Amino acid sequence: MTSVSESSDYILDLRTPVAKTPAGSAPARKSKPAKTSGSEAGGTAVKQPQKPWLAVHWRCCHTYSRIYKNRDGTAYLGRCPACGKAVRANIGPGGVNNRFFQAY
């Protein structure tokens, strides 16, 4: 049996070249430009419509994800991100207004 440290699939070289700096000083950082919204930059900000979703706590694998409305608009469909277990929440009269659910 091969341990994780012996397997070449798990060996990562995370070293990066270190820039030489004068003694006692920190390396210079690149500054990022300030973020501006479309309206501040002279244009008009366009918001993308958000796709309807429900929050699901997957009790089977103790994970969380969102599930999204199908194209027909008749149900919310999704799968557990860990094990792939499927869930369907139908949309229709007599439903609930909750946005957070648990799947077993």
N, C-alpha and C positions, 0 to 999 in steps of 0.2 A: 504494500500500500504506500502510495506517495503522499507525503505531507504537503500542505499548501506552500511551504517555503521551498520545497524541492521541485515543485511543478513549474515548468517554464511558462505556463499559461498565466500565472499569477505574479510574475516578476515584472515590476514596473520601475523604470529609471526616472525618478522625479527630480533629478539634479538639473539645475540650470546654471549656465555660466554666471559667475559672480563678477560684476564690474568692479574694477579697482577704484577705490575712493581714498581721499586723503585720510590719514589716521584720525579717528575720533569723529568723523562726519558720516552722516547717513547717506545712502545712495539717493540720487535725485529721482523723483517720481514724475511721471508724465501727468499733466493735468488734463482733465476731461472738460470739454466745453459745457457750459451750463445748459440744462434742458429748458426748452421753451415750448409752450403750446402753440398750436397753429395760429391762434388769434394774436398771441404776443409777437409772433414772428412776422406779422403782416398778412397772414392768410386767414382762412376760416377753419376752425377745428371741426373735424368730422368724426363723430363717434360711431363706432361700429355697433350695430345692434347685437345685444348679447343673446346667445342661444339659451332657451329655457332649460333649466337643470334642477335636479333634486340631489340633496346630499345623502349619501348612504354610508353608514358604519357597517362594515362587513364583519359580523361576529365570527364567521368561520376562520378568518385569518387575522383578525384584529387590525384591519386597515380601514382607510377612509377614501372615498372617491366621489366624484359626481357622475350622475347618469343623465343623459340628454334625451330630449323629446325626439321621436322618430319623424321621418319626413311627412308622414300622413297626419301627424298631430294627434294620434289616437292613444299613444302610450309613451312612457319613458322607459328606455331600454339601457341595460348596462351589464357589465361583468366585473367580478372581483378581480382587482389588479394582481392578486397573488395566485389564486387557484383557478380563476376563470369561471366560477359559478355564475350562472346567468340570473338576472332578475328583470321583471317586467311590472311596471306600475301603470295600470290602465287609466285613461282620462275619460271622465263621463259624469253624468248626473249622479248625485248622491256621494260624491267624492269628498275629500278633506282638503283643507287649505295648508296643511303642513308642508314644509320644505325639507325636513330632516327625518330620515327613517333608519331603521336597523334591519339588516338582512341576515337571516340565520343560515 
